[in-house]
Amino acid sequence: MPIINVTVTGKSDAALSQRIAATVSELTAKHLHKDPTITAIVVNYADPAHWFAGGRSLADQGASSFWLDIKVVDGTNTKQEMASYLEAVFAGFQQLLGNVHSESYILVHEVSAAAYGYEGKTQEFRYISNKLKATV
């Protein structure tokens, strides 16, 4: 049930947003084992003239970039799963955007199950409820 915020350089493009959401959802399911039916993805765009890397705008460099910020429950993924996810996401954006600047970032926040949830219920509540149902 991750929430994923993605910012990419360029002009707003609904077709590209759809491809980004599909790619990110697929990679998140494959590498982090998150259910795509309860994965939320928001795509935003930033003008490359206002995005700087290495002291120069990406417009000047003729490069693109992205920033992916995902929240998952603490302890649900191994370090290797995280590493393979970061590698796959970078490669995915390289295919989607082309000429991706090396200073493109992915941040996986691991948050407490007691402080994270959806539909008004924490992930900890869901875990305990499922365990209790299994013993009945």
Secondary structure, 3 states (H helix, E strand, C coil): CCEEEEEEECCCCHHHHHHHHHHHHHHHHHHHCCCHHHCEEEEEEECHHHCEECCEEHHHHCCECEEEEEEEECCCCCHHHHHHHHHHHHHHHHHHHCCECCCCEEEEEEECHHHCEECCEEHHHHHHHHHHHHHC
